[in-house]
């Protein structure tokens, strides 16, 4: 942060640049899950605080009920977003490091591994979108023959410095036909515009009987509370946020229902939901209550955060 020019530091203190700016074009889309062209807006006027001109909304599909950002940032927009010259807040984000994963995601990953072990106690595993690769390390320690896969060269470099086996490649180009017993996707489908194609690729990578584990933010409770919250915002009893969901980063927002729909659509069977521990700092009485509801309702009431599902390829 110390390398920033003085006017950027001033802008940072003030919260945003003095003149509204754009990071690049946005792209409109139909429902990315079912292709429906009919959807209704559930959240308006969302933007990254340093790109005020790039206004997005969040919509809900009227057929499959997927919640999705629309329009979404283009490749050019993300390029600018990742450039520290323009995006003065993008100064080596900590959450892309191995150390951050170790401090924040370890418990969640350990819970995920014990879920997988109950279904398939050993075999080959690929973690797609692994980033710095902590999950791959834990899977190797548990006895799986594990490898990571990522599209970002930075993640691959970081994993390699920790001696974690990882392959660099594009999700749409995964060519691992029937090679793995387990595929895991930790917070990937929320980010990936072509997530249906990605999950189909994951299915292709699995042997018959193989298991997929998908984790993503759970929007079930948010969806239920959105209408009352919108009313409170209209009455000015609560503040409106232009960055309520980081809708430029997480562009697909799943509930248990839409995640089930996705897995069925991609040919998976035996879909089950699970509870894992949340980030350490986010845990509390609310999380405890959600887990209790989840367990006592036998997974019918699922407000657990994050959302975790497993399914099998027959
Ligand atoms: Zn849809």
Boltz pocket constraint, residues with backbone or C-beta under 6 A from the ligand:
constraints:
  - pocket:
      binder: B
      contacts: [[A, 31], [A, 32], [A, 33], [A, 34], [A, 35], [A, 36], [A, 61], [A, 62], [A, 63], [A, 64], [A, 65], [A, 66]]
      max_distance: 6.0
